[in-house]
Amino acid sequence: MSPNLALTFVIVILQYSITIISHKNWFDFCTFLTTMKQFFISILFLSQIAFSQNTIEAKFLEKKPFKYGKIVNIDNFETIFYLDNNVLHKKNAKIDYTYNNLQLGTVTSANAFNPLKINLFYQDMNSVIILDNRLAEIFKINFNTISSYKNVSHVSTGNDNTIWIYNQDTSELEVYDYLNNKTRVKTLPIAENVLDITSNFNFCWLLTQDNLYCYNYFGSLVYKIPNTGYTKIKENNDNIILKGENTLYFLKKNTTVIEALNLDELLINQFLLTNESLYIYDGEFLHQYQIKTE
């Protein structure tokens, strides 16, 4: 509340109080004081919410030309994983590995969180390919042909020989063991429109049109936060970056407070977080920022 507006309220309250007291209407006066108390508590609560929505500074480091399709990951050694015309590339100054599967068609998502077990999801074929660190195929999952058919819409990396999958038919998030063809864990049904998914070895975050869910490896809900307009999500070391329209937001690990990132004005086509490095791809350049995650 601004100082001028607060002063106006005080003057009005004093004038009204004097009027009531002069008429010796004590019941109205007590009722009036109770109403004003509730009013100011509400104003204070709303003010705290407004002022708690701080922004986090992001320090610009550099930008590089980058004119490929989709960035998958950038590791600590500046090895970049990217998709170009449905071909997965793993590239740095010394190597340039590629993987392509024409039979499966379009790659819906790729996850290189675990560089020894990279997964590619082909939603049209309801299939997932697992690759090693040289992008050699080590396992193929066809959810159409397994004994317990699954209609999968989203996939992310799990622990050991598992992946997180969202089963559209049951509306459940599952930890699926692809070596033994069994589901280790299921969550309670999440009957909402799923927008995005991300994970690490211990947790999985599911972004729906209504909420952001965080589950642990045992399928238990850790927290749920209302979705106020976010559409994409990325994770690193339990820290979360969310995208809403053309703005990025930061959710620090072990908290449920989402804060906006103070960035230069640029088009955010893609983004990812590696330790304290935030990468933003605008379609022509790859911008790198530093944010404090601890």
C-alpha positions as CSV (number, residue, x, y, z in Angstrom):
1,M,0.0,0.0,0.0
2,S,1.4,3.4,-0.9
3,P,2.0,6.1,1.9
4,N,-0.6,8.5,0.4
5,L,-3.3,5.8,0.2
6,A,-2.5,4.7,3.7
7,L,-2.8,8.3,5.0
8,T,-6.1,8.7,3.3
9,F,-7.5,5.6,5.0
10,V,-6.3,6.8,8.4
11,I,-8.0,10.2,7.9
12,V,-11.2,8.5,6.9
13,I,-11.1,6.1,9.8
14,L,-10.5,9.0,12.3
15,Q,-13.3,11.1,10.9
16,Y,-15.8,8.2,11.0
17,S,-14.7,7.2,14.5
18,I,-15.2,10.8,15.8
19,T,-18.7,10.8,14.2
20,I,-19.7,7.5,15.9
21,I,-18.3,8.5,19.3
22,S,-20.1,11.9,19.1
23,H,-23.4,10.0,18.7
24,K,-22.4,7.6,21.5
25,N,-23.2,4.6,19.3
26,W,-20.7,2.2,20.9
27,F,-22.0,-0.9,19.2
28,D,-21.5,0.6,15.8
29,F,-18.0,1.8,16.8
30,C,-17.0,-1.7,18.0
31,T,-18.4,-3.2,14.8
32,F,-16.5,-0.7,12.8
33,L,-13.2,-1.4,14.6
34,T,-13.6,-5.2,14.0
35,T,-14.2,-4.6,10.3
36,M,-11.2,-2.3,10.0
37,K,-9.0,-4.9,11.7
38,Q,-10.0,-7.6,9.3
39,F,-9.5,-5.2,6.4
40,F,-6.0,-4.2,7.4
41,I,-5.0,-7.9,8.0
42,S,-6.1,-8.6,4.4
43,I,-4.2,-5.6,3.0
44,L,-1.1,-6.7,5.0
45,F,-1.3,-10.3,3.7
46,L,-1.7,-9.2,0.1
47,S,1.2,-6.7,0.4
48,Q,3.4,-9.5,1.7
49,I,2.6,-11.6,-1.3
50,A,3.3,-8.8,-3.7
51,F,6.6,-7.9,-2.1
52,S,7.7,-11.5,-1.8
53,Q,7.7,-11.9,-5.6
54,N,11.3,-10.7,-6.0
55,T,13.5,-11.1,-9.0
56,I,16.8,-13.0,-9.2
57,E,19.7,-11.4,-11.0
58,A,21.3,-13.4,-13.8
59,K,24.8,-12.3,-14.8
60,F,25.4,-12.4,-18.6
61,L,28.5,-14.3,-19.6
62,E,28.6,-14.7,-23.4
63,K,26.7,-15.6,-26.5
64,K,27.7,-17.9,-29.4
65,P,26.2,-18.5,-32.8
66,F,24.2,-21.7,-32.8
67,K,21.9,-22.6,-35.8
68,Y,20.9,-26.2,-35.1
69,G,17.5,-27.6,-34.3
70,K,17.0,-28.4,-30.6
71,I,19.5,-28.3,-27.7
72,V,19.2,-31.4,-25.5
73,N,22.0,-30.8,-22.9
74,I,25.3,-29.1,-22.2
75,D,27.5,-30.8,-19.6
76,N,30.3,-29.5,-17.4
77,F,32.9,-30.2,-20.0
78,E,31.0,-28.1,-22.6
79,T,30.0,-31.2,-24.6
80,I,26.7,-30.3,-26.3
81,F,23.9,-32.7,-27.2
82,Y,21.5,-31.5,-29.8
83,L,18.9,-32.7,-32.3
84,D,19.1,-31.7,-36.0
85,N,16.6,-33.2,-38.4
86,N,15.9,-36.0,-35.9
87,V,19.6,-36.8,-35.7
88,L,21.1,-36.7,-32.2
89,H,24.5,-35.2,-32.0
90,K,27.1,-35.4,-29.2
91,K,29.8,-32.9,-29.9
92,N,32.8,-31.1,-28.4
93,A,36.3,-30.1,-29.6
94,K,37.4,-33.8,-29.9
95,I,34.3,-35.8,-30.8
96,D,31.2,-35.7,-32.9
97,Y,29.0,-38.7,-32.4
98,T,25.6,-39.1,-34.1
99,Y,22.5,-41.4,-33.8
100,N,19.6,-41.6,-36.2
101,N,16.6,-44.0,-36.5
102,L,14.6,-43.4,-39.7
103,Q,12.2,-46.2,-38.9
104,L,10.9,-44.5,-35.7
105,G,10.6,-41.1,-37.3
106,T,10.3,-37.9,-35.3
107,V,12.1,-37.6,-31.9
108,T,9.5,-36.2,-29.4
109,S,12.0,-35.7,-26.6
110,A,15.6,-36.5,-25.7
111,N,17.2,-36.7,-22.3
112,A,21.0,-36.8,-21.6
113,F,20.9,-36.3,-17.8
114,N,22.6,-39.7,-17.5
115,P,25.3,-39.6,-20.3
116,L,25.7,-43.4,-20.1
117,K,22.0,-44.1,-20.6
118,I,20.6,-41.4,-22.9
119,N,17.0,-41.8,-23.8
120,L,15.1,-40.8,-27.0
121,F,11.3,-40.9,-27.0
122,Y,9.4,-41.4,-30.2
123,Q,5.8,-40.8,-29.3
124,D,4.2,-41.6,-32.7
125,M,5.7,-45.1,-32.4
126,N,5.2,-45.3,-28.6
127,S,8.9,-46.3,-28.3
128,V,12.0,-45.4,-26.4
129,I,15.7,-45.9,-27.4
130,I,18.4,-46.1,-24.8
131,L,21.9,-45.1,-26.0
132,D,25.4,-45.3,-24.4
133,N,27.9,-42.5,-24.1
134,R,29.0,-43.1,-27.8
135,L,25.4,-42.9,-28.9
136,A,25.3,-46.6,-29.6
137,E,21.9,-48.3,-29.2
138,I,21.9,-50.5,-26.1
139,F,18.1,-51.1,-25.5
140,K,14.8,-50.6,-27.4
141,I,11.5,-50.3,-25.6
142,N,8.3,-50.7,-27.7
143,F,5.3,-50.1,-25.4
144,N,3.0,-51.5,-28.1
145,T,4.4,-55.0,-27.9
146,I,5.2,-55.5,-24.2
147,S,2.9,-57.7,-22.1
148,S,1.3,-54.7,-20.2
149,Y,0.6,-52.2,-23.0
150,K,1.3,-48.6,-22.1
151,N,0.1,-45.5,-23.9
152,V,3.0,-43.1,-23.1
153,S,3.0,-39.3,-23.6
154,H,6.1,-38.2,-21.6
155,V,9.4,-39.8,-20.7
156,S,12.3,-38.8,-18.5
157,T,15.4,-40.4,-17.0
158,G,15.2,-42.5,-13.9
159,N,17.7,-44.4,-11.6
160,D,19.5,-47.6,-12.6
161,N,17.7,-49.2,-15.5
162,T,14.5,-47.2,-15.2
163,I,12.7,-44.3,-16.8
164,W,9.9,-42.1,-15.6
165,I,6.8,-42.4,-17.9
166,Y,3.4,-40.8,-17.9
167,N,0.7,-43.3,-18.9
168,Q,-2.1,-41.5,-20.6
169,D,-4.6,-44.4,-20.2
170,T,-4.2,-44.6,-16.5
171,S,-3.2,-41.0,-15.8
172,E,-0.4,-42.4,-13.7
173,L,3.3,-41.5,-13.4
174,E,5.4,-44.6,-13.4
175,V,8.9,-45.7,-12.7
176,Y,9.4,-48.3,-15.4
177,D,12.2,-50.9,-15.3
178,Y,12.9,-51.6,-18.9
179,L,15.4,-54.4,-18.3
180,N,12.8,-56.5,-16.4
181,N,9.7,-55.1,-18.1
182,K,8.0,-54.1,-14.9
183,T,6.7,-51.0,-13.2
184,R,8.5,-50.5,-9.9
185,V,6.3,-47.6,-8.7
186,K,3.1,-45.8,-9.6
187,T,1.7,-42.5,-8.4
188,L,-1.9,-41.8,-7.7
189,P,-3.8,-40.8,-10.9
190,I,-3.1,-37.3,-12.1
191,A,-6.1,-36.5,-14.4
192,E,-4.7,-33.3,-15.7
193,N,-3.3,-32.1,-19.0
194,V,0.4,-32.8,-18.8
195,L,2.7,-30.1,-20.3
196,D,6.2,-31.2,-19.5
197,I,8.4,-33.5,-17.4
198,T,11.9,-33.5,-15.9
199,S,13.8,-35.6,-13.5
200,N,17.0,-36.7,-11.9
201,F,18.0,-39.9,-10.0
202,N,15.9,-39.0,-6.9
203,F,12.9,-36.9,-8.0
204,C,10.6,-36.3,-10.9
205,W,8.7,-33.1,-11.6
206,L,5.5,-33.2,-13.6
207,L,4.1,-29.9,-15.0
208,T,0.4,-29.9,-15.8
209,Q,-1.9,-27.2,-16.9
210,D,-3.1,-26.8,-13.3
211,N,-0.1,-27.7,-11.0
212,L,3.6,-28.5,-10.7
213,Y,4.1,-31.8,-8.9
214,C,7.3,-33.2,-7.4
215,Y,7.5,-36.9,-6.6
216,N,10.3,-38.9,-5.0
217,Y,11.7,-42.2,-6.3
218,F,9.1,-44.1,-4.2
219,G,6.2,-42.4,-6.0
220,S,5.3,-40.2,-3.0
221,L,4.2,-36.6,-3.5
222,V,6.8,-34.2,-2.1
223,Y,4.9,-31.0,-3.0
224,K,2.4,-29.5,-5.3
225,I,2.4,-25.9,-6.5
226,P,-0.4,-24.2,-8.5
227,N,0.6,-23.5,-12.1
228,T,0.0,-19.8,-12.8
229,G,1.0,-19.9,-16.5
230,Y,4.1,-22.0,-16.8
231,T,4.5,-24.2,-19.9
232,K,8.1,-25.7,-19.8
233,I,10.4,-27.0,-17.1
234,K,14.1,-27.8,-16.7
235,E,16.0,-29.2,-13.7
236,N,19.6,-29.3,-12.4
237,N,20.7,-30.4,-8.9
238,D,17.1,-30.2,-7.7
239,N,16.8,-26.6,-8.8
240,I,14.0,-25.8,-11.3
241,I,13.7,-23.3,-14.1
242,L,10.1,-22.7,-15.4
243,K,9.0,-20.8,-18.5
244,G,5.9,-18.7,-18.6
245,E,5.3,-16.8,-21.9
246,N,8.7,-15.2,-22.6
247,T,9.9,-15.1,-18.9
248,L,11.9,-17.6,-16.9
249,Y,11.3,-18.3,-13.2
250,F,13.6,-20.0,-10.6
251,L,12.5,-22.5,-8.0
252,K,15.3,-23.1,-5.6
253,K,15.8,-26.6,-4.2
254,N,14.1,-27.4,-0.8
255,T,11.8,-24.4,-1.3
256,T,8.4,-23.8,-2.9
257,V,9.0,-20.1,-3.7
258,I,9.1,-19.3,-7.4
259,E,10.9,-16.1,-8.3
260,A,11.3,-14.4,-11.7
261,L,14.7,-14.2,-13.3
262,N,15.9,-10.7,-14.3
263,L,17.2,-11.2,-17.9
264,D,17.8,-9.2,-21.0
265,E,15.0,-9.0,-23.4
266,L,15.4,-11.8,-25.9
267,L,13.3,-14.5,-27.5
268,I,13.4,-17.7,-25.4
269,N,13.0,-20.6,-27.8
270,Q,14.8,-23.1,-25.5
271,F,16.5,-23.0,-22.2
272,L,18.4,-25.4,-19.9
273,L,20.3,-25.2,-16.6
274,T,23.7,-26.8,-15.9
275,N,24.9,-26.1,-12.3
276,E,25.0,-22.3,-12.2
277,S,25.0,-21.8,-16.0
278,L,21.7,-20.9,-17.6
279,Y,21.6,-21.3,-21.4
280,I,19.0,-19.6,-23.5
281,Y,18.6,-20.3,-27.3
282,D,16.9,-17.6,-29.3
283,G,17.0,-19.4,-32.7
284,E,20.3,-17.8,-33.7
285,F,22.5,-17.4,-30.6
286,L,23.1,-19.4,-27.5
287,H,23.2,-17.0,-24.5
288,Q,24.9,-18.0,-21.3
289,Y,24.1,-16.5,-17.9
290,Q,25.2,-17.3,-14.4
291,I,22.8,-17.6,-11.5
292,K,23.5,-18.4,-7.9
293,T,21.8,-21.7,-7.1
294,E,23.1,-22.0,-3.5
